[in-house]
Amino acid sequence: MIKIHPKSITFILQTEANEVKIKGSWNDWKAEPMMRKDGVFTKTKRLKPGTYEFGYEVDGRWLADETLPTTPSPYGSLNSVLKVEP
């Protein structure tokens, strides 16, 4: 799930996992740790307008955001698609 703010976007994933990282096309797929509080992992980012692909690495497994459209990745999994409006 995502929450859109006026100048940022918060990525939200509720899971009992030990570690969640977010990876996206906005930074050449570099893993960024998400912060955990009460079983909810979050990461807030400022993104320029455009279309991005991303996913979550949940305890080493790839997971797309079920609340957004998806597209196949070159690795046989699904990436979430996020469009950031100006």
N, CA, C and O atoms as a printed pandas DataFrame, in Angstrom:
     atom_number atom_name residue_name chain_id  residue_number  x_coord  y_coord  z_coord
0              1         N          MET        A               1    0.854   -1.171    0.000
1              2        CA          MET        A               1    0.000    0.000    0.000
2              3         C          MET        A               1    0.900    1.234    0.000
3              4         O          MET        A               1    2.007    1.222    0.539
4              5         N          ILE        A               2    0.401    2.274   -0.608
5              6        CA          ILE        A               2    1.127    3.542   -0.576
6              7         C          ILE        A               2    0.194    4.633   -0.070
7              8         O          ILE        A               2   -1.028    4.532   -0.178
8              9         N          LYS        A               3    0.794    5.669    0.481
9             10        CA          LYS        A               3    0.072    6.864    0.901
10            11         C          LYS        A               3    0.736    8.037    0.206
11            12         O          LYS        A               3    1.940    8.247    0.349
12            13         N          ILE        A               4   -0.038    8.797   -0.542
13            14        CA          ILE        A               4    0.518    9.923   -1.287
14            15         C          ILE        A               4    0.324   11.197   -0.481
15            16         O          ILE        A               4   -0.793   11.545   -0.099
16            17         N          HIS        A               5    1.426   11.884   -0.231
17            18        CA          HIS        A               5    1.436   13.167    0.469
18            19         C          HIS        A               5    1.749   14.250   -0.565
19            20         O          HIS        A               5    2.148   13.921   -1.682
20            21         N          PRO        A               6    1.582   15.522   -0.227
21            22        CA          PRO        A               6    1.854   16.584   -1.207
22            23         C          PRO        A               6    3.257   16.526   -1.822
23            24         O          PRO        A               6    3.402   16.792   -3.015
24            25         N          LYS        A               7    4.286   16.189   -1.050
25            26        CA          LYS        A               7    5.644   16.200   -1.602
26            27         C          LYS        A               7    6.382   14.885   -1.412
27            28         O          LYS        A               7    7.584   14.808   -1.667
28            29         N          SER        A               8    5.678   13.848   -0.966
29            30        CA          SER        A               8    6.344   12.566   -0.752
30            31         C          SER        A               8    5.337   11.421   -0.856
31            32         O          SER        A               8    4.126   11.633   -0.924
32            33         N          ILE        A               9    5.874   10.210   -0.867
33            34        CA          ILE        A               9    5.067    8.996   -0.910
34            35         C          ILE        A               9    5.568    8.078    0.194
35            36         O          ILE        A               9    6.774    7.885    0.351
36            37         N          THR        A              10    4.639    7.513    0.961
37            38        CA          THR        A              10    5.006    6.547    1.985
38            39         C          THR        A              10    4.587    5.159    1.523
39            40         O          THR        A              10    3.423    4.924    1.196
40            41         N          PHE        A              11    5.543    4.252    1.501
41            42        CA          PHE        A              11    5.303    2.855    1.172
42            43         C          PHE        A              11    5.043    2.132    2.483
43            44         O          PHE        A              11    5.793    2.301    3.444
44            45         N          ILE        A              12    3.979    1.322    2.532
45            46        CA          ILE        A              12    3.545    0.677    3.767
46            47         C          ILE        A              12    3.321   -0.810    3.503
47            48         O          ILE        A              12    2.628   -1.182    2.556
48            49         N          LEU        A              13    3.912   -1.652    4.343
49            50        CA          LEU        A              13    3.715   -3.096    4.220
50            51         C          LEU        A              13    3.551   -3.689    5.614
51            52         O          LEU        A              13    4.443   -3.580    6.456
52            53         N          GLN        A              14    2.396   -4.320    5.849
53            54        CA          GLN        A              14    2.156   -4.976    7.131
54            55         C          GLN        A              14    2.530   -6.444    6.989
55            56         O          GLN        A              14    1.975   -7.155    6.151
56            57         N          THR        A              15    3.465   -6.892    7.803
57            58        CA          THR        A              15    3.942   -8.272    7.737
58            59         C          THR        A              15    4.630   -8.640    9.045
59            60         O          THR        A              15    5.089   -7.771    9.786
60            61         N          GLU        A              16    4.694   -9.924    9.314
61            62        CA          GLU        A              16    5.405  -10.422   10.494
62            63         C          GLU        A              16    6.869  -10.712   10.173
63            64         O          GLU        A              16    7.552  -11.350   10.974
64            65         N          ALA        A              17    7.358  -10.268    9.039
65            66        CA          ALA        A              17    8.735  -10.525    8.604
66            67         C          ALA        A              17    9.742   -9.884    9.554
67            68         O          ALA        A              17    9.416   -8.976   10.320
68            69         N          ASN        A              18   10.963  -10.378    9.482
69            70        CA          ASN        A              18   12.050   -9.803   10.273
70            71         C          ASN        A              18   12.679   -8.601    9.589
71            72         O          ASN        A              18   13.111   -7.658   10.252
72            73         N          GLU        A              19   12.730   -8.637    8.252
73            74        CA          GLU        A              19   13.401   -7.568    7.504
74            75         C          GLU        A              19   12.675   -7.323    6.184
75            76         O          GLU        A              19   12.323   -8.261    5.470
76            77         N          VAL        A              20   12.460   -6.053    5.876
77            78        CA          VAL        A              20   11.865   -5.668    4.598
78            79         C          VAL        A              20   12.703   -4.551    4.001
79            80         O          VAL        A              20   13.047   -3.577    4.670
80            81         N          LYS        A              21   13.021   -4.717    2.727
81            82        CA          LYS        A              21   13.716   -3.677    1.968
82            83         C          LYS        A              21   12.854   -3.336    0.768
83            84         O          LYS        A              21   12.099   -4.175    0.277
84            85         N          ILE        A              22   12.966   -2.110    0.301
85            86        CA          ILE        A              22   12.278   -1.705   -0.916
86            87         C          ILE        A              22   13.337   -1.459   -1.984
87            88         O          ILE        A              22   14.393   -0.887   -1.716
88            89         N          LYS        A              23   13.028   -1.906   -3.203
89            90        CA          LYS        A              23   13.924   -1.688   -4.339
90            91         C          LYS        A              23   13.086   -1.119   -5.467
91            92         O          LYS        A              23   11.953   -1.545   -5.688
92            93         N          GLY        A              24   13.656   -0.140   -6.191
93            94        CA          GLY        A              24   12.888    0.461   -7.263
94            95         C          GLY        A              24   13.741    1.034   -8.369
95            96         O          GLY        A              24   14.950    1.215   -8.225
96            97         N          SER        A              25   13.082    1.315   -9.475
97            98        CA          SER        A              25   13.774    1.871  -10.642
98            99         C          SER        A              25   14.222    3.306  -10.403
99           100         O          SER        A              25   15.029    3.828  -11.173
100          101         N          TRP        A              26   13.724    3.957   -9.360
101          102        CA          TRP        A              26   14.114    5.348   -9.069
102          103         C          TRP        A              26   15.570    5.466   -8.650
103          104         O          TRP        A              26   16.138    6.557   -8.713
104          105         N          ASN        A              27   16.195    4.355   -8.219
105          106        CA          ASN        A              27   17.602    4.439   -7.801
106          107         C          ASN        A              27   18.407    3.229   -8.303
107          108         O          ASN        A              27   19.309    2.744   -7.621
108          109         N          ASP        A              28   18.065    2.759   -9.492
109          110        CA          ASP        A              28   18.753    1.603  -10.089
110          111         C          ASP        A              28   18.640    0.355   -9.224
111          112         O          ASP        A              28   19.573   -0.446   -9.171
112          113         N          TRP        A              29   17.517    0.183   -8.551
113          114        CA          TRP        A              29   17.190   -1.035   -7.815
114          115         C          TRP        A              29   18.094   -1.288   -6.612
115          116         O          TRP        A              29   18.326   -2.438   -6.238
116          117         N          LYS        A              30   18.598   -0.229   -6.014
117          118        CA          LYS        A              30   19.395   -0.386   -4.789
118          119         C          LYS        A              30   18.450   -0.619   -3.605
119          120         O          LYS        A              30   17.456    0.089   -3.447
120          121         N          ALA        A              31   18.765   -1.602   -2.792
121          122        CA          ALA        A              31   17.922   -1.950   -1.643
122          123         C          ALA        A              31   17.978   -0.862   -0.575
123          124         O          ALA        A              31   19.053   -0.385   -0.213
124          125         N          GLU        A              32   16.804   -0.481   -0.079
125          126        CA          GLU        A              32   16.698    0.496    1.003
126          127         C          GLU        A              32   15.890   -0.136    2.139
127          128         O          GLU        A              32   14.747   -0.540    1.925
128          129         N          PRO        A              33   16.460   -0.228    3.335
129          130        CA          PRO        A              33   15.720   -0.816    4.456
130          131         C          PRO        A              33   14.478    0.010    4.797
131          132         O          PRO        A              33   14.487    1.239    4.725
132          133         N          MET        A              34   13.415   -0.699    5.169
133          134        CA          MET        A              34   12.205   -0.043    5.636
134          135         C          MET        A              34   12.195   -0.110    7.162
135          136         O          MET        A              34   12.741   -1.042    7.754
136          137         N          MET        A              35   11.575    0.875    7.785
137          138        CA          MET        A              35   11.514    0.953    9.248
138          139         C          MET        A              35   10.302    0.165    9.752
139          140         O          MET        A              35    9.221    0.240    9.169
140          141         N          ARG        A              36   10.489   -0.590   10.841
141          142        CA          ARG        A              36    9.403   -1.402   11.394
142          143         C          ARG        A              36    8.913   -0.820   12.711
143          144         O          ARG        A              36    9.697   -0.420   13.572
144          145         N          LYS        A              37    7.582   -0.783   12.842
145          146        CA          LYS        A              37    6.951   -0.395   14.106
146          147         C          LYS        A              37    5.640   -1.165   14.215
147          148         O          LYS        A              37    4.756   -1.019   13.372
148          149         N          ASP        A              38    5.519   -1.974   15.242
149          150        CA          ASP        A              38    4.295   -2.743   15.506
150          151         C          ASP        A              38    3.862   -3.589   14.309
151          152         O          ASP        A              38    2.676   -3.633   13.983
152          153         N          GLY        A              39    4.802   -4.256   13.656
153          154        CA          GLY        A              39    4.474   -5.141   12.538
154          155         C          GLY        A              39    4.179   -4.438   11.232
155          156         O          GLY        A              39    3.726   -5.071   10.279
156          157         N          VAL        A              40    4.426   -3.138   11.168
157          158        CA          VAL        A              40    4.203   -2.373    9.938
158          159         C          VAL        A              40    5.530   -1.755    9.512
159          160         O          VAL        A              40    6.174   -1.043   10.282
160          161         N          PHE        A              41    5.924   -2.040    8.277
161          162        CA          PHE        A              41    7.155   -1.484    7.719
162          163         C          PHE        A              41    6.800   -0.290    6.845
163          164         O          PHE        A              41    5.855   -0.350    6.059
164          165         N          THR        A              42    7.561    0.802    6.982
165          166        CA          THR        A              42    7.306    2.003    6.183
166          167         C          THR        A              42    8.605    2.587    5.646
167          168         O          THR        A              42    9.682    2.394    6.209
168          169         N          LYS        A              43    8.467    3.301    4.549
169          170        CA          LYS        A              43    9.576    4.064    3.960
170          171         C          LYS        A              43    8.949    5.236    3.220
171          172         O          LYS        A              43    8.097    5.037    2.354
172          173         N          THR        A              44    9.365    6.458    3.553
173          174        CA          THR        A              44    8.859    7.651    2.881
174          175         C          THR        A              44    9.937    8.183    1.956
175          176         O          THR        A              44   11.098    8.328    2.340
176          177         N          LYS        A              45    9.525    8.472    0.716
177          178        CA          LYS        A              45   10.466    8.945   -0.300
178          179         C          LYS        A              45    9.880   10.131   -1.053
179          180         O          LYS        A              45    8.664   10.269   -1.187
180          181         N          ARG        A              46   10.766   10.974   -1.536
181          182        CA          ARG        A              46   10.395   12.038   -2.470
182          183         C          ARG        A              46   10.784   11.555   -3.855
183          184         O          ARG        A              46   11.948   11.240   -4.102
184          185         N          LEU        A              47    9.825   11.496   -4.750
185          186        CA          LEU        A              47   10.082   11.027   -6.109
186          187         C          LEU        A              47    9.643   12.079   -7.112
187          188         O          LEU        A              47    8.603   12.716   -6.946
188          189         N          LYS        A              48   10.438   12.256   -8.146
189          190        CA          LYS        A              48   10.069   13.168   -9.224
190          191         C          LYS        A              48    8.926   12.549  -10.022
191          192         O          LYS        A              48    8.758   11.330  -10.013
192          193         N          PRO        A              49    8.132   13.382  -10.718
193          194        CA          PRO        A              49    7.068   12.834  -11.555
194          195         C          PRO        A              49    7.632   11.830  -12.560
195          196         O          PRO        A              49    8.706   12.031  -13.128
196          197         N          GLY        A              50    6.890   10.760  -12.762
197          198        CA          GLY        A              50    7.300    9.728  -13.702
198          199         C          GLY        A              50    6.663    8.402  -13.335
199          200         O          GLY        A              50    5.890    8.312  -12.381
200          201         N          THR        A              51    6.993    7.378  -14.099
201          202        CA          THR        A              51    6.494    6.031  -13.846
202          203         C          THR        A              51    7.651    5.175  -13.357
203          204         O          THR        A              51    8.715    5.139  -13.974
204          205         N          TYR        A              52    7.435    4.494  -12.255
205          206        CA          TYR        A              52    8.479    3.699  -11.611
206          207         C          TYR        A              52    8.003    2.267  -11.405
207          208         O          TYR        A              52    6.808    2.012  -11.250
208          209         N          GLU        A              53    8.949    1.345  -11.406
209          210        CA          GLU        A              53    8.694   -0.031  -11.005
210          211         C          GLU        A              53    9.405   -0.258   -9.678
211          212         O          GLU        A              53   10.476    0.298   -9.432
212          213         N          PHE        A              54    8.798   -1.086   -8.819
213          214        CA          PHE        A              54    9.418   -1.374   -7.529
214          215         C          PHE        A              54    8.867   -2.673   -6.961
215          216         O          PHE        A              54    7.924   -3.259   -7.494
216          217         N          GLY        A              55    9.473   -3.101   -5.882
217          218        CA          GLY        A              55    8.990   -4.264   -5.144
218          219         C          GLY        A              55    9.615   -4.286   -3.766
219          220         O          GLY        A              55   10.513   -3.506   -3.447
220          221         N          TYR        A              56    9.109   -5.208   -2.957
221          222        CA          TYR        A              56    9.609   -5.376   -1.599
222          223         C          TYR        A              56   10.410   -6.671   -1.515
223          224         O          TYR        A              56   10.015   -7.690   -2.082
224          225         N          GLU        A              57   11.526   -6.628   -0.814
225          226        CA          GLU        A              57   12.277   -7.835   -0.498
226          227         C          GLU        A              57   11.955   -8.173    0.952
227          228         O          GLU        A              57   12.431   -7.514    1.876
228          229         N          VAL        A              58   11.143   -9.206    1.138
229          230        CA          VAL        A              58   10.626   -9.571    2.455
230          231         C          VAL        A              58   11.336  -10.840    2.923
231          232         O          VAL        A              58   11.081  -11.929    2.408
232          233         N          ASP        A              59   12.217  -10.694    3.888
233          234        CA          ASP        A              59   13.036  -11.823    4.356
234          235         C          ASP        A              59   13.648  -12.578    3.179
235          236         O          ASP        A              59   13.680  -13.808    3.169
236          237         N          GLY        A              60   14.131  -11.833    2.192
237          238        CA          GLY        A              60   14.810  -12.417    1.042
238          239         C          GLY        A              60   13.917  -12.827   -0.115
239          240         O          GLY        A              60   14.423  -13.242   -1.157
240          241         N          ARG        A              61   12.594  -12.724    0.038
241          242        CA          ARG        A              61   11.664  -13.082   -1.048
242          243         C          ARG        A              61   11.109  -11.815   -1.693
243          244         O          ARG        A              61   10.844  -10.831   -1.002
244          245         N          TRP        A              62   10.934  -11.835   -3.015
245          246        CA          TRP        A              62   10.414  -10.690   -3.759
246          247         C          TRP        A              62    8.902  -10.650   -3.652
247          248         O          TRP        A              62    8.242  -11.681   -3.777
248          249         N          LEU        A              63    8.347   -9.467   -3.423
249          250        CA          LEU        A              63    6.911   -9.305   -3.277
250          251         C          LEU        A              63    6.483   -8.001   -3.935
251          252         O          LEU        A              63    7.060   -6.946   -3.671
252          253         N          ALA        A              64    5.471   -8.077   -4.791
253          254        CA          ALA        A              64    4.897   -6.873   -5.401
254          255         C          ALA        A              64    3.817   -6.319   -4.471
255          256         O          ALA        A              64    3.250   -7.055   -3.664
256          257         N          ASP        A              65    3.539   -5.035   -4.587
257          258        CA          ASP        A              65    2.469   -4.392   -3.822
258          259         C          ASP        A              65    1.140   -4.764   -4.476
259          260         O          ASP        A              65    0.896   -4.404   -5.628
260          261         N          GLU        A              66    0.287   -5.476   -3.756
261          262        CA          GLU        A              66   -0.976   -5.967   -4.311
262          263         C          GLU        A              66   -1.988   -4.865   -4.586
263          264         O          GLU        A              66   -2.991   -5.113   -5.255
264          265         N          THR        A              67   -1.756   -3.659   -4.092
265          266        CA          THR        A              67   -2.720   -2.571   -4.278
266          267         C          THR        A              67   -2.450   -1.761   -5.540
267          268         O          THR        A              67   -3.207   -0.845   -5.859
268          269         N          LEU        A              68   -1.374   -2.089   -6.264
269          270        CA          LEU        A              68   -0.985   -1.337   -7.462
270          271         C          LEU        A              68   -0.914   -2.257   -8.674
271          272         O          LEU        A              68   -0.807   -3.475   -8.525
272          273         N          PRO        A              69   -0.973   -1.681   -9.876
273          274        CA          PRO        A              69   -0.775   -2.508  -11.077
274          275         C          PRO        A              69    0.615   -3.146  -11.056
275          276         O          PRO        A              69    1.530   -2.645  -10.403
276          277         N          THR        A              70    0.758   -4.249  -11.773
277          278        CA          THR        A              70    2.049   -4.937  -11.837
278          279         C          THR        A              70    2.469   -5.144  -13.288
279          280         O          THR        A              70    1.663   -5.044  -14.213
280          281         N          THR        A              71    3.749   -5.433  -13.455
281          282        CA          THR        A              71    4.308   -5.759  -14.757
282          283         C          THR        A              71    5.343   -6.862  -14.553
283          284         O          THR        A              71    6.011   -6.894  -13.519
284          285         N          PRO        A              72    5.488   -7.770  -15.528
285          286        CA          PRO        A              72    6.492   -8.830  -15.367
286          287         C          PRO        A              72    7.905   -8.253  -15.342
287          288         O          PRO        A              72    8.228   -7.324  -16.082
288          289         N          SER        A              73    8.731   -8.822  -14.479
289          290        CA          SER        A              73   10.142   -8.430  -14.438
290          291         C          SER        A              73   10.929   -9.375  -15.338
291          292         O          SER        A              73   10.423  -10.434  -15.710
292          293         N          PRO        A              74   12.158   -9.011  -15.693
293          294        CA          PRO        A              74   12.972   -9.908  -16.516
294          295         C          PRO        A              74   13.388  -11.180  -15.771
295          296         O          PRO        A              74   13.968  -12.084  -16.372
296          297         N          TYR        A              75   13.098  -11.257  -14.476
297          298        CA          TYR        A              75   13.535  -12.392  -13.659
298          299         C          TYR        A              75   12.401  -13.362  -13.331
299          300         O          TYR        A              75   12.572  -14.259  -12.506
300          301         N          GLY        A              76   11.248  -13.186  -13.971
301          302        CA          GLY        A              76   10.141  -14.110  -13.772
302          303         C          GLY        A              76    9.208  -13.769  -12.626
303          304         O          GLY        A              76    8.288  -14.534  -12.336
304          305         N          SER        A              77    9.419  -12.651  -11.976
305          306        CA          SER        A              77    8.532  -12.214  -10.895
306          307         C          SER        A              77    7.728  -11.009  -11.380
307          308         O          SER        A              77    7.796  -10.640  -12.552
308          309         N          LEU        A              78    6.978  -10.408  -10.485
309          310        CA          LEU        A              78    6.203   -9.215  -10.821
310          311         C          LEU        A              78    6.759   -8.005  -10.088
311          312         O          LEU        A              78    7.167   -8.097   -8.930
312          313         N          ASN        A              79    6.769   -6.867  -10.781
313          314        CA          ASN        A              79    7.105   -5.581  -10.181
314          315         C          ASN        A              79    5.839   -4.749  -10.083
315          316         O          ASN        A              79    4.978   -4.824  -10.960
316          317         N          SER        A              80    5.718   -3.967   -9.038
317          318        CA          SER        A              80    4.624   -3.007   -8.924
318          319         C          SER        A              80    4.944   -1.799   -9.787
319          320         O          SER        A              80    6.110   -1.461   -9.989
320          321         N          VAL        A              81    3.901   -1.149  -10.297
321          322        CA          VAL        A              81    4.063    0.039  -11.134
322          323         C          VAL        A              81    3.428    1.221  -10.412
323          324         O          VAL        A              81    2.262    1.175  -10.021
324          325         N          LEU        A              82    4.212    2.275  -10.244
325          326        CA          LEU        A              82    3.759    3.487   -9.562
326          327         C          LEU        A              82    3.936    4.672  -10.492
327          328         O          LEU        A              82    5.029    4.917  -11.003
328          329         N          LYS        A              83    2.853    5.405  -10.709
329          330        CA          LYS        A              83    2.925    6.621  -11.521
330          331         C          LYS        A              83    2.818    7.820  -10.588
331          332         O          LYS        A              83    1.831    7.976   -9.869
332          333         N          VAL        A              84    3.852    8.669  -10.609
333          334        CA          VAL        A              84    3.883    9.874   -9.781
334          335         C          VAL        A              84    3.506   11.053  -10.667
335          336         O          VAL        A              84    4.185   11.352  -11.649
336          337         N          GLU        A              85    2.434   11.706  -10.310
337          338        CA          GLU        A              85    1.938   12.849  -11.083
338          339         C          GLU        A              85    2.667   14.122  -10.662
339          340         O          GLU        A              85    3.138   14.225   -9.529
340          341         N          PRO        A              86    2.760   15.100  -11.580
341          342        CA          PRO        A              86    3.404   16.381  -11.223
342          343         C          PRO        A              86    2.579   17.158  -10.209
343          344         O          PRO        A              86    2.971   18.251   -9.801
